[in-house]
Amino acid sequence: MTNICIGGNKDKQVNLNLRMANRHGLIAGATGTGKTVSLQVLAENFSRNGVPVFLADIKGDLSGLAEAGTMNDKVQSRLQTIGLNNFSNEANPTLFWDMFASAGHPVRTTISDIGPLMLSNLLDLNDTQTGVLYSAFDFADDNGLMLLDLKDLRSLLDWLRENRKELSSEYGNMSSASIGAIQRKFLVLEEQGAEHFFGEPALNLNDLMITDFSGRGVISVLDVTRLMSKSPRLYATFLLWLLAELFEQLPEIGDADKPKLVLFFDEAHMLFDDAPKALLEKIEQVVRLIRSKGVGVYFISQNPLDIPDEILGQLGTRIQHALRAFTPRDQKAVKSAAQTFRTNPDIDTVKAITELGTGEALVSILDDKGSPTPVEQVLICPPHSRIGPLTQQERETVINRSPLKGRYDETIDRESAHEVLKKRSEDEQRMQAAEKAEQKNVEVKQRSTRSRSRRQSVGEAMLKSAARSIGSTLGRRIIRGIMGSLLGGR
């Protein structure tokens, strides 16, 4: 199978060529119009063609990919309309992941791997604070300090605050106020559960690109239902980190027959909301170039306007579900979405977008030459797997039989910046204590010498006073004799 059937109507089917699947895509539409099912259909069809998939489960219902679906009259009718034969319900090889380790394997990375650019965006730092964070990373690199978790970065900032005057000539001015502001942001992160994300063992990207014994691509499902309620910004940071790491680690393969990995980023607007210009430029660059690494990226969002134009223009596969035109912004979104499609003389695209039913979509793909095809109005294919979430017991069964069971369960806390700087501080404290003790001994000796000197001075003063009080020559001679005996003279 070299094509994926996205959907169809009574006249034709729309099939995505796997060779074009790494040219990225967009699934858009209002709430309740069928975006999740479209995502599910694409994901399981990639898997059936031996392509591993990573996706984020926002609502918890994509866990159904791990169980076979059920046939009913509605599904049968849709299959007949689309013209699909030999359809069977079946489960998909699935791995569950969860940053909090309650609904899947733990997902972690290190502070060093996140880097100062994404970390400053996660912490919502201003320019001055961002500069301090970059200086902290530079100092860590220059001194061979590993930044693995939040306590490493906190210890590093404590060290920089105590030694900022000595370091300012090399690493720039680092005010105590800026360092304190960054550390206060850490408290917010910890309340949101970020300490679960930073640490080791870090996620091995190869574990996201595996196939099962039959050659089917494994679907990795990251449960973010809890994360979205606690820290949407951390969710976006993780997705950006994953994209950047894949870009840096994977080799160039050019235009392969099929992707090595396909990513689905739900609630895609979170990746771009309030992101600084430097980060947006980085995202654009990675999305543009990562296809040559064999990675396809599919964004899911309610509104196409949520995606920056520079990135939207790179998305070859478009699945547009219904949009509601209740406000001027909604009407603008409808027109903008319609304009992104290659026109079809048989379809009024603007009108169709507002009239699509649930499970219907306007679809355009890339043909064999990489050109967009005219837009088609189709029914989306039904998924082979279950529509809806697994029960807790079913999820636990999948997790317990996972080939990765036990690999990420126990955290590792090896020697890193926190331990190194703590030892360095203790050594400096011991040295300071020894110097103080030595100084104290010196001061004691000096006080003893001054004390003897004062006793001699008092004796001399008494003798001189006696000499002034005795006027006779005999008396002066006696006194000289006494003085001589006291001072060692003749």
SULSUL-V793924 format. One record per residue. N is the residue number from 1. PSI is psi in degrees with one decimal (none if undefined). OMEGA is omega in radians with two decimals (999 if undefined). NEAR is the number of other ideal C-beta (glycine too) atoms within 10 Angstrom. Layout:
N_PSI_OMEGA_NEAR, N_PSI_OMEGA_NEAR
This chain:
1_119.6_-3.14_10, 2_-5.2_-3.14_11, 3_152.4_3.07_17, 4_123.9_3.11_23, 5_114.0_3.11_18, 6_-40.6_-3.12_25, 7_-173.1_3.14_25, 8_178.7_3.05_22, 9_-167.5_-3.09_15, 10_-20.9_-3.05_9, 11_-35.0_-3.05_9, 12_164.2_3.03_11, 13_153.7_3.04_16, 14_115.1_-3.08_25, 15_126.9_3.13_15, 16_123.0_3.08_23, 17_127.1_-3.10_17, 18_-28.6_3.12_21, 19_-20.8_3.14_17, 20_2.9_-3.05_23, 21_-20.5_3.11_28, 22_10.8_3.07_25, 23_14.0_3.01_20, 24_172.9_-3.09_23, 25_173.5_-3.12_26, 26_132.6_2.97_25, 27_116.6_-3.05_26, 28_158.3_3.11_30, 29_160.3_-3.12_27, 30_165.3_3.12_19, 31_132.8_3.08_8, 32_11.3_-3.10_10, 33_-7.7_3.06_22, 34_16.2_-3.12_23, 35_-41.7_-3.09_22, 36_-40.1_3.12_21, 37_-40.0_3.09_20, 38_-43.1_3.09_26, 39_-45.3_-3.11_23, 40_-41.9_3.13_28, 41_-46.2_3.12_22, 42_-46.1_-3.08_27, 43_-47.6_-3.08_26, 44_-29.6_3.08_25, 45_-34.6_2.99_24, 46_-45.4_-3.13_27, 47_-43.4_-3.12_24, 48_-21.6_3.11_17, 49_14.8_3.06_19, 50_17.0_-3.13_16, 51_117.5_3.07_26, 52_150.4_-3.06_24, 53_140.9_2.96_28, 54_132.5_3.12_24, 55_154.6_3.11_22, 56_129.3_-3.12_26, 57_100.7_-3.06_26, 58_-43.8_-3.03_18, 59_-7.8_3.12_12, 60_-1.6_-3.06_17, 61_-8.4_3.12_17, 62_-5.8_3.05_28, 63_-18.7_3.10_24, 64_-13.3_3.07_24, 65_-24.6_-3.07_28, 66_-3.3_-3.13_22, 67_150.6_3.13_22, 68_146.4_3.09_14, 69_-175.2_3.13_21, 70_147.9_3.14_9, 71_139.8_3.03_13, 72_177.3_-3.07_9, 73_-37.6_-3.12_7, 74_-44.1_3.12_10, 75_-42.1_-3.13_17, 76_-40.3_3.12_12, 77_-41.1_3.13_12, 78_-41.1_3.13_18, 79_-39.7_3.13_17, 80_-39.6_3.12_11, 81_-43.6_-3.12_14, 82_-28.6_-3.12_23, 83_34.0_3.13_13, 84_127.5_3.10_15, 85_164.0_3.11_7, 86_39.6_3.12_4, 87_134.2_3.11_15, 88_146.8_3.08_8, 89_134.5_-3.12_15, 90_155.3_3.11_13, 91_167.3_3.12_16, 92_146.4_3.03_27, 93_122.7_-2.95_20, 94_139.3_2.96_27, 95_136.7_3.09_22, 96_137.1_3.12_22, 97_152.0_3.13_24, 98_127.3_-3.12_21, 99_-28.6_-3.12_24, 100_1.9_3.03_16, 101_16.9_3.13_15, 102_-22.6_-3.09_10, 103_16.6_-3.14_22, 104_-173.3_3.11_25, 105_141.0_3.13_22, 106_144.3_3.07_20, 107_121.5_-3.13_22, 108_157.2_2.91_21, 109_175.5_-3.08_19, 110_160.4_3.07_19, 111_-41.1_-3.13_24, 112_-40.6_-3.12_21, 113_-34.5_3.09_17, 114_-43.1_3.09_22, 115_163.4_-3.04_16, 116_-30.4_-3.09_19, 117_-52.8_-3.13_18, 118_-33.1_-3.14_19, 119_-38.9_3.11_25, 120_-34.4_3.07_24, 121_-40.2_3.10_20, 122_-40.5_-3.12_21, 123_-7.6_-3.13_20, 124_51.6_-3.12_11, 125_151.6_3.02_20, 126_-179.6_-3.04_10, 127_-41.8_-3.13_8, 128_-46.9_3.14_14, 129_-36.0_3.09_19, 130_-40.3_3.10_20, 131_-40.2_3.10_18, 132_-41.2_3.14_25, 133_-41.3_3.07_23, 134_-41.0_3.11_17, 135_-38.3_3.12_22, 136_-42.9_3.11_24, 137_-39.0_3.11_19, 138_-43.6_3.13_14, 139_-42.4_3.13_19, 140_-42.5_3.12_23, 141_-43.7_-3.10_11, 142_-26.8_-3.07_10, 143_9.8_3.08_13, 144_34.5_-3.12_8, 145_123.2_3.12_24, 146_128.8_3.09_18, 147_99.7_-3.05_25, 148_-42.2_-3.08_25, 149_-176.6_-3.04_22, 150_-33.7_-3.13_20, 151_-28.3_3.06_20, 152_-45.8_-3.12_24, 153_-35.8_3.11_25, 154_-43.4_3.11_17, 155_-38.4_3.12_21, 156_-44.1_3.14_24, 157_-35.6_3.06_20, 158_-42.8_-3.13_16, 159_-43.3_-3.13_22, 160_-36.5_3.13_20, 161_-40.6_-3.13_17, 162_-26.1_-3.06_15, 163_21.4_-3.02_14, 164_-32.6_-3.13_19, 165_-44.0_-3.13_9, 166_-27.6_-3.06_9, 167_-10.0_-3.01_16, 168_-33.6_-3.10_13, 169_-28.4_-3.09_8, 170_-34.3_-3.02_10, 171_7.3_3.10_19, 172_170.2_-3.11_13, 173_127.2_3.10_14, 174_94.9_-3.07_23, 175_150.9_3.11_14, 176_-33.6_-3.14_11, 177_-41.7_3.14_11, 178_-42.9_3.12_22, 179_-41.6_3.11_22, 180_-38.6_3.13_11, 181_-39.6_3.11_16, 182_-42.4_-3.11_20, 183_-31.6_3.08_15, 184_-32.4_3.08_10, 185_-29.7_3.09_16, 186_-37.4_-3.14_17, 187_-40.0_3.11_11, 188_-43.3_3.13_12, 189_-42.6_-3.12_19, 190_-37.7_3.09_13, 191_-28.1_3.13_11, 192_-1.6_3.08_17, 193_15.6_-3.07_15, 194_-20.5_-3.14_22, 195_-21.2_3.09_14, 196_-25.8_-3.06_19, 197_-34.5_-3.08_27, 198_120.9_3.12_23, 199_-166.8_-3.14_21, 200_154.8_0.04_17, 201_133.3_3.13_14, 202_155.7_-3.14_17, 203_128.0_3.04_21, 204_117.5_-3.07_11, 205_-25.2_3.12_15, 206_-24.2_3.12_8, 207_-9.8_3.05_17, 208_-3.1_-3.04_20, 209_51.9_-3.10_20, 210_160.0_3.06_14, 211_160.2_3.12_14, 212_-175.6_-3.05_15, 213_-21.7_-3.13_6, 214_1.5_3.12_8, 215_5.1_3.12_9, 216_142.0_3.13_19, 217_135.8_3.13_27, 218_134.6_3.12_22, 219_116.5_3.09_27, 220_120.2_-3.10_25, 221_112.8_3.10_28, 222_114.3_3.11_26, 223_115.1_-3.12_24, 224_20.8_-3.14_28, 225_-43.1_3.12_15, 226_-39.8_-3.12_15, 227_-39.1_-3.11_24, 228_-32.4_3.14_18, 229_-24.5_-3.09_9, 230_-43.4_-3.05_15, 231_82.9_3.08_22, 232_-32.2_-3.14_15, 233_-35.5_3.09_18, 234_-36.4_3.07_20, 235_-47.0_3.13_22, 236_-39.1_3.14_23, 237_-40.2_3.12_23, 238_-44.5_-3.13_23, 239_-41.1_3.12_23, 240_-40.5_3.09_24, 241_-45.0_-3.13_19, 242_-43.9_3.14_20, 243_-44.8_-3.12_20, 244_-40.8_-3.13_20, 245_-40.7_3.10_16, 246_-41.4_-3.13_22, 247_-39.7_-3.09_17, 248_-32.2_-3.00_12, 249_-31.3_-3.04_10, 250_144.3_3.11_17, 251_161.6_3.06_8, 252_134.5_3.09_8, 253_-4.9_3.14_14, 254_-149.5_-3.14_8, 255_98.2_3.14_12, 256_170.2_3.13_15, 257_-26.4_3.09_9, 258_159.0_-3.11_20, 259_158.0_3.00_27, 260_-25.9_-3.10_18, 261_143.6_3.06_23, 262_131.8_3.14_26, 263_138.2_3.02_23, 264_118.6_-3.11_25, 265_100.4_3.11_21, 266_157.9_-3.06_24, 267_50.8_-2.99_20, 268_-23.5_-3.11_25, 269_-24.9_-3.12_15, 270_-22.8_3.11_20, 271_-23.7_-2.98_23, 272_-19.7_-3.12_19, 273_125.3_3.05_12, 274_11.6_3.10_10, 275_137.3_3.11_19, 276_160.7_-3.08_14, 277_-39.6_-3.12_7, 278_-38.9_-3.14_11, 279_-39.8_3.10_18, 280_-41.3_3.11_15, 281_-37.3_3.12_12, 282_-43.1_3.13_18, 283_-45.5_3.14_19, 284_-43.8_-3.13_17, 285_-44.4_-3.11_13, 286_-44.4_-3.14_19, 287_-37.9_-3.12_20, 288_-36.5_-3.00_14, 289_-18.8_-3.00_12, 290_-17.5_3.13_22, 291_-29.0_3.11_22, 292_-10.1_3.03_16, 293_1.2_3.12_21, 294_22.5_-3.12_23, 295_128.0_3.03_24, 296_138.2_-3.11_26, 297_126.2_-3.14_26, 298_120.0_-3.12_25, 299_139.0_3.09_25, 300_125.5_-3.11_24, 301_159.4_3.13_21, 302_-35.2_-3.00_19, 303_128.9_3.09_19, 304_-25.3_3.14_23, 305_-11.8_3.09_17, 306_-18.8_-3.09_20, 307_128.5_3.10_20, 308_145.8_-3.08_15, 309_-37.2_-3.10_10, 310_-32.4_3.13_14, 311_-38.5_-3.14_21, 312_-36.1_-3.13_17, 313_-11.9_-3.12_12, 314_1.9_-3.05_16, 315_108.4_-3.02_20, 316_-35.8_-3.12_22, 317_124.6_-3.11_23, 318_122.5_3.02_24, 319_105.9_-3.06_28, 320_109.5_3.04_29, 321_-178.1_-3.03_26, 322_143.7_3.00_23, 323_147.6_3.11_24, 324_128.8_-3.08_16, 325_64.7_-3.11_16, 326_-25.4_-3.08_10, 327_164.7_3.07_9, 328_-37.7_3.12_8, 329_-39.3_3.10_11, 330_-42.3_3.14_16, 331_-37.7_3.09_15, 332_-39.4_3.13_13, 333_-39.9_3.12_22, 334_-47.5_-3.14_23, 335_-40.9_3.14_13, 336_-42.2_3.13_15, 337_-40.7_3.14_22, 338_-37.1_-3.09_22, 339_-18.9_-3.13_11, 340_-13.1_-3.14_19, 341_149.1_2.96_21, 342_126.8_-2.98_12, 343_147.6_3.03_12, 344_119.1_-3.06_16, 345_-17.8_-3.11_6, 346_-3.9_-3.06_10, 347_128.6_2.96_16, 348_95.3_-2.95_13, 349_-44.1_-3.11_21, 350_-45.9_-3.14_15, 351_-41.4_-3.08_10, 352_-37.6_-3.09_20, 353_-36.3_-3.11_27, 354_-10.1_-3.06_16, 355_0.6_-3.12_10, 356_140.2_3.06_20, 357_172.3_3.10_11, 358_129.4_-3.11_12, 359_1.5_3.05_19, 360_153.8_3.14_21, 361_156.2_2.92_30, 362_128.3_-3.02_25, 363_137.3_2.99_23, 364_136.8_3.14_22, 365_-178.4_3.05_23, 366_135.1_3.09_19, 367_-174.6_-3.06_11, 368_-21.7_3.13_8, 369_0.9_3.12_6, 370_13.1_3.13_12, 371_143.7_3.12_9, 372_138.4_3.09_15, 373_156.2_3.07_15, 374_146.3_-3.08_12, 375_142.8_3.09_25, 376_141.6_3.05_22, 377_117.6_-2.99_21, 378_163.6_2.89_24, 379_131.3_3.12_20, 380_139.1_3.14_27, 381_146.5_3.04_27, 382_146.9_3.12_25, 383_153.5_3.07_23, 384_-24.2_-3.09_20, 385_179.0_-3.06_25, 386_137.7_2.98_22, 387_110.0_-3.09_16, 388_166.6_-3.01_13, 389_162.4_2.98_18, 390_160.3_2.95_21, 391_165.5_3.13_10, 392_-39.5_3.14_9, 393_-40.3_3.10_7, 394_-40.5_3.11_15, 395_-44.8_3.14_21, 396_-35.0_3.10_13, 397_-42.9_3.11_13, 398_-42.5_-3.12_20, 399_-41.5_-3.08_19, 400_-26.1_3.13_8, 401_10.7_-3.13_8, 402_139.4_3.07_15, 403_-12.8_3.14_11, 404_6.2_-3.10_18, 405_127.3_3.13_11, 406_-13.9_-3.06_8, 407_-34.6_-3.07_13, 408_3.0_-2.97_21, 409_-43.2_-3.08_11, 410_129.5_3.11_8, 411_151.6_3.10_13, 412_130.5_3.14_11, 413_80.7_-3.14_12, 414_172.3_-3.08_8, 415_125.2_-3.13_10, 416_-158.8_-3.01_23, 417_-40.1_-3.12_26, 418_-49.3_-3.11_22, 419_-41.0_-3.11_16, 420_-46.8_-3.12_19, 421_-32.5_3.08_20, 422_-44.6_3.11_14, 423_-40.4_3.13_11, 424_-41.0_3.11_14, 425_-41.4_3.13_14, 426_-40.3_3.11_10, 427_-41.7_3.13_10, 428_-37.3_3.11_12, 429_-40.4_3.09_10, 430_-41.8_3.12_10, 431_-42.1_3.12_10, 432_-38.7_3.11_10, 433_-40.6_3.12_10, 434_-40.7_3.11_10, 435_-40.0_3.11_10, 436_-40.4_3.12_10, 437_-42.9_3.12_10, 438_-41.2_3.12_10, 439_-37.5_3.12_10, 440_-41.8_3.10_10, 441_-41.2_3.12_10, 442_-42.2_-3.13_10, 443_-37.1_3.10_10, 444_-44.2_3.12_10, 445_-40.8_3.14_10, 446_-38.8_3.10_10, 447_-37.7_3.13_9, 448_-42.6_3.13_10, 449_-43.8_3.13_10, 450_-32.8_-3.14_10, 451_-44.0_3.11_9, 452_-39.2_-3.14_9, 453_-37.2_3.14_10, 454_-35.5_3.12_10, 455_-40.2_3.10_10, 456_-42.0_-3.11_11, 457_-36.7_3.12_10, 458_-40.7_3.12_10, 459_-42.8_3.14_13, 460_-41.4_-3.12_13, 461_-38.7_-3.13_10, 462_-43.3_-3.11_10, 463_-41.4_3.13_16, 464_-36.4_3.11_12, 465_-40.2_3.12_9, 466_-38.2_-3.13_15, 467_-39.4_3.13_16, 468_-28.3_-3.09_9, 469_-17.5_-3.14_9, 470_118.7_-3.03_12, 471_-14.7_-3.04_8, 472_155.3_3.10_8, 473_-37.5_3.14_8, 474_-41.7_3.14_8, 475_-42.9_-3.13_13, 476_-36.3_3.10_13, 477_-41.7_3.14_10, 478_-43.4_-3.13_14, 479_-44.2_3.10_17, 480_-39.8_3.11_14, 481_-41.2_3.13_12, 482_-42.4_3.13_13, 483_-40.9_3.13_16, 484_-38.3_-3.13_11, 485_-30.0_3.12_10, 486_-42.2_-3.02_12, 487_-1.4_3.06_11, 488_12.7_3.14_6, 489_-178.0_3.12_9, 490_none_999_6
